[in-house]
Amino acid sequence: MTNLLPVVTAVAREAGARLLAIYSPDARPSGRDDMFAAAHRNEDAASQGLRAALSSVRPEARWISDDDETRPLPDDGEWWVVDAVEGNVNHVHGLPEWCVSITLLRAFDPVLTVVHQPVGDHTWTAERGGGAFLDGRPLHASAKTSLDAAITVTGQAEAAQTGTYHRLGDSITAMLAEALMVKATVPSTFPMLLVASGQNDVFWQFAPVIPGVAAGALLITEAGGVVTRVDGSPWRPGDPDILATAPALHKPAVAVLA
């Protein structure tokens, strides 16, 4: 697997460079049509050659499709989970929180990931059993032991997920009574990266899509954090919710959210 990481990193960086070439901090879409046109342009630019490059080094690996993103898949074999423009909505609004995210699942468990953020030229990497890194520096989850000192974050529900809106609102209300700070944001990747680095302490999301959380889940566990379902049971990609925390905050976060 170690020989695969530099290849995947190069693929992510090349896709990121194409996106950076069409990025402007002054971008301000005038409405939905303008926004979605720019988002489609970004997807086309980032995806050029990306699938072919990954398939050339892992030809037997299958690909998570849009239809697969919210359901468990068979346990056998390897799967690529790719978001060529994670945080596309931020890119088209001139914000810096967007990235290229590539994760390899084996037996439906994340085993390798690369997340490249072109703005600032930052790259997060992790391999199962090998630790988590930002630009080559080891990452470590937070050492906090109490929610009243914790920065907690949840992912906004995806469009049309009306069934999750009330649950999301209730969870934010519950966490507001216990945590130092509660945030809701998009995309899921960035707050999870901050859990891996110890700058955020708790992240949870209902009805997450696999590309949004697979990379962060591996980085967090390799940084010493804990990833489960919201009720504390084991998590796997495609489950209907996810909870990621600093080690000492897992039980209290479950108590608030479950």
C-alpha positions in Angstrom: 0.0 0.0 0.0 2.9 2.4 0.7 3.8 2.5 -3.0 0.2 3.4 -3.8 0.1 6.6 -1.6 2.5 8.7 -3.7 0.6 7.8 -6.9 -2.8 8.8 -5.4 -1.2 12.0 -4.0 0.0 12.9 -7.4 -3.4 12.3 -9.0 -5.1 14.4 -6.3 -2.6 17.3 -6.8 -3.0 17.2 -10.5 -6.8 17.4 -10.3 -6.4 20.2 -7.7 -4.1 22.2 -10.0 -6.8 22.1 -12.7 -9.4 23.4 -10.2 -7.0 26.1 -8.9 -6.5 27.4 -12.5 -10.2 28.2 -12.7 -10.7 29.4 -9.1 -11.1 33.0 -8.2 -11.6 34.4 -4.6 -13.7 37.1 -6.3 -16.2 34.6 -7.7 -19.8 35.5 -6.8 -22.6 33.6 -8.7 -25.7 35.6 -9.4 -28.1 32.8 -8.8 -28.7 29.0 -8.9 -28.3 28.7 -12.7 -24.9 30.5 -12.6 -23.8 28.5 -9.5 -24.7 25.1 -11.0 -23.1 25.9 -14.3 -19.8 26.7 -12.5 -20.1 23.6 -10.4 -20.5 21.4 -13.5 -17.5 23.1 -15.1 -15.5 22.3 -12.0 -16.5 18.7 -12.0 -15.5 18.3 -15.6 -12.1 20.0 -15.1 -11.2 18.0 -12.0 -12.3 14.6 -13.4 -10.2 14.8 -16.5 -8.1 11.7 -16.5 -8.6 11.1 -12.8 -10.5 7.8 -13.1 -8.1 6.5 -15.7 -5.1 7.3 -13.6 -6.5 5.5 -10.5 -7.7 2.5 -12.5 -4.3 2.1 -14.1 -2.8 1.4 -10.7 -5.8 -0.5 -9.2 -7.6 -2.0 -12.2 -9.6 -4.5 -10.0 -11.0 -1.8 -7.8 -14.6 -0.8 -8.3 -16.1 2.7 -8.0 -18.7 4.1 -5.7 -21.4 5.6 -7.9 -23.9 8.3 -7.0 -26.5 5.6 -6.3 -24.2 3.9 -3.9 -23.2 6.9 -1.7 -25.8 6.4 1.1 -26.1 2.6 1.3 -23.8 -0.2 2.5 -22.1 -2.2 -0.3 -20.8 -5.7 -0.5 -17.9 -6.4 1.8 -15.6 -8.0 -0.9 -12.9 -6.3 -2.9 -11.7 -2.8 -3.2 -13.6 0.4 -4.0 -12.5 3.9 -4.9 -14.4 6.7 -3.2 -13.7 10.0 -5.0 -15.0 13.5 -4.7 -13.2 15.4 -7.4 -14.5 18.8 -6.0 -15.4 18.3 -2.4 -16.9 21.6 -1.3 -17.8 22.7 -4.8 -20.2 25.2 -3.5 -17.4 27.0 -1.8 -15.2 27.0 -4.9 -17.9 28.7 -6.9 -18.4 31.4 -4.2 -14.7 32.2 -3.9 -14.2 30.5 -0.6 -11.1 28.4 0.1 -12.6 25.3 1.8 -12.7 22.9 -1.2 -10.5 20.0 -2.0 -9.9 16.8 -4.0 -10.7 13.7 -1.9 -9.6 10.2 -2.8 -10.1 7.1 -0.5 -9.6 3.4 -1.1 -11.9 1.0 0.7 -11.0 -2.6 1.2 -13.7 -5.0 2.4 -15.6 -1.7 2.7 -13.2 -0.3 5.3 -11.2 2.8 4.5 -7.5 1.8 4.1 -5.9 4.7 2.3 -6.8 8.4 1.7 -5.5 11.6 0.2 -7.2 14.9 0.6 -5.6 17.8 -1.2 -6.6 21.5 -0.7 -5.1 23.6 -3.4 -5.7 26.9 -1.7 -2.7 26.9 0.7 -1.3 23.8 -0.9 -2.2 21.4 2.0 -2.3 17.6 1.7 -3.7 15.2 4.3 -2.7 11.5 4.0 -3.4 8.3 5.9 -3.0 4.6 5.5 -4.5 2.0 7.8 -2.1 1.3 10.6 0.3 4.0 9.4 -0.9 7.2 11.1 -2.4 10.4 9.8 -0.4 13.3 8.4 -0.8 16.9 7.2 1.9 17.9 4.8 4.1 15.2 6.3 3.5 16.2 9.9 1.7 13.6 12.2 -1.8 14.5 13.4 -3.2 13.8 16.8 -6.8 14.0 18.0 -7.7 16.3 20.9 -6.8 15.5 24.5 -9.9 17.3 25.9 -11.9 15.4 28.5 -15.1 17.5 28.9 -17.7 18.7 26.4 -17.9 22.1 28.1 -14.5 22.8 26.6 -15.3 21.2 23.2 -15.7 22.6 19.7 -18.4 20.5 18.1 -19.5 20.5 14.5 -22.3 18.9 12.5 -22.7 18.5 8.7 -25.7 20.2 7.2 -28.3 17.8 5.7 -28.0 17.2 2.0 -30.6 18.8 -0.3 -34.0 17.0 -0.2 -33.2 15.1 3.0 -36.2 16.5 4.7 -36.5 13.6 7.0 -33.2 14.6 8.7 -34.0 18.3 9.3 -35.8 17.9 12.6 -33.3 15.4 13.9 -30.5 17.7 13.0 -32.1 20.6 14.7 -32.8 18.6 17.8 -29.2 17.4 17.9 -27.9 20.9 17.7 -30.2 22.0 20.5 -29.0 19.2 22.7 -25.4 19.8 22.0 -25.8 23.6 22.6 -26.7 22.8 26.2 -23.4 20.8 26.7 -20.6 22.0 24.5 -18.5 25.1 24.4 -19.3 25.7 20.7 -21.6 24.2 18.1 -21.3 24.7 14.4 -23.0 23.5 11.2 -21.1 23.5 7.9 -20.6 22.1 4.4 -18.7 20.0 3.3 -18.2 17.3 5.9 -14.5 16.8 5.0 -13.1 19.9 6.6 -14.5 19.7 10.1 -13.4 16.0 10.1 -9.9 17.0 9.1 -9.9 19.3 12.1 -11.0 16.5 14.4 -8.0 14.6 13.2 -5.7 17.5 13.9 -7.2 18.1 17.4 -8.7 21.6 16.5 -12.2 20.3 16.5 -13.3 17.8 19.2 -16.6 16.3 18.0 -18.3 15.9 14.6 -21.5 14.2 13.7 -23.8 13.9 10.7 -27.1 12.3 9.8 -27.5 10.7 6.4 -23.9 11.4 5.3 -22.8 10.5 1.7 -19.8 8.2 1.6 -17.4 10.5 -0.2 -18.0 13.2 2.4 -16.9 11.1 5.4 -14.8 8.2 4.2 -11.5 10.2 4.1 -12.1 11.9 7.4 -13.0 8.7 9.2 -9.7 7.1 8.3 -7.7 10.2 9.2 -9.4 10.5 12.5 -9.0 6.9 13.6 -5.3 7.0 12.5 -4.9 10.2 14.5 -6.1 8.4 17.6 -9.8 9.6 17.5 -12.9 7.5 17.6 -15.4 6.9 14.8 -18.7 5.2 15.4 -22.4 5.6 14.7 -24.2 8.2 16.7 -25.4 5.6 19.2 -21.9 4.4 19.7 -22.2 1.2 17.6 -19.5 0.4 15.0 -19.6 2.6 11.8 -19.1 1.5 8.2 -19.4 3.5 5.0 -23.1 3.8 4.0 -24.5 3.8 7.5 -27.2 6.4 8.1 -25.2 8.5 10.6 -21.6 9.0 11.9 -20.0 10.3 15.0 -16.3 11.2 15.2 -14.7 12.4 18.5 -11.6 12.9 20.6 -11.1 9.7 22.6 -12.3 11.0 26.0 -15.3 12.8 24.5 -16.9 9.8 22.7 -19.1 8.6 25.6 -20.4 12.0 26.6 -21.1 12.8 22.9 -23.1 9.6 22.5 -25.0 10.4 25.7 -26.0 13.8 24.2 -26.8 12.7 20.7 -28.1 9.1 20.8 
